[in-house]
Amino acid sequence: MIRDLTELLREAKNRPIRKMAVAAAEDEHVLKALQEAVKEEIIIPLLVGDKEKIERIARSIGFSLDGVELIDNREGEAVSARIAVAQVKNGKADILMKGFVSTGDLLKAVLDKELGLRTAQLLSHVAFFESPYYHKIFCVTDVAMNIAPGLDAKAQIICNAVEACRGIGIENPKVAVAAAVETVNPKMEATVHAAQLKEMNRKGLLGGCIVDGPFAIDIAVNREAARHKGIGGEVAGDCDVILAPDIEAGNMFYKALNFLGGAASAAVVMGASAPVVLTSRSDDERSKLRSIALAALIS
Ligand code: COD
């Protein structure tokens, strides 16, 4: 089992090297992360984007592109996204990574019915964290893709997170369904969904995980807080997965952990025919590198 996020890199180095198509690679943070990932022999990049800009940035950071495959595209980032997706679809790459392209444009290319990477599953984003205030790594989902998931979508989001956890050795993860309170309030949809998801899991509809909630975040991550409020069970204070009620709550939690909470993160989109590295433009190259390693482990 991975105990801290730096282990992702060590573990990924021991696995077969993966080929990764990068959509709109003309981005300094992305190229720095790739430079490191190539040095660590985690991936072989296949760059798509504006060749002139990519080569200029690569030169400025001392990244030699000798032997690196590069598909030149000057028709904009959305087209680069479609070309990179096609490389994965055609089996020329095992992983897709977002470069200097908007999340919306990349996801639209991934979701394209004919040319994209859709499967029967819902696609969802899973972000892993290592926090100085928590005793193990954990993930939050979905902070970047599904805007306002309903009950069925949340069930699939949990299944994707469980699969991602398994990919890094967390078997039977403990899932906390996050809300603002610990009791079911019909006026708070997240609390109603929590009770329903718990019941679905009890009936064996989710599988391979323990689900509990509704939990406010303090209950999910802090045993003392849970004990103080009289909440027991295996999940309270020891969760592996936090299911966010919607993209707003999830995204704010994600950014707050990274920018105010001293956390380190790694993220991947699950449910497509290949893992998708979908880091935010403001994530630094270490975070991007960890996400590449995570995707390589899951792929
Ligand atoms: N999984 C599988 N299929 C999906 C999913 C999904 N998560 N989302 C949409 N689809 C399918 C639909 O069933 C439909 O067939 C087709 O895709 C189009 O659906 P729309 O019209 O809802 O999709 P779009 O193209 O308008 O939007 C899809 C996005 C993922 C782009 C949209 O949900 C979105 O903008 N999400 C937020 C992205 C974002 O801004 N993140 C910011 C944080 S970094």
Residues whose N, C-alpha, C, O or C-beta is under 5 A from the ligand:
A	BS01	COD	T103 G104 L107 K108 L111 Q121 L122 L123 V143 A144 M145 I147
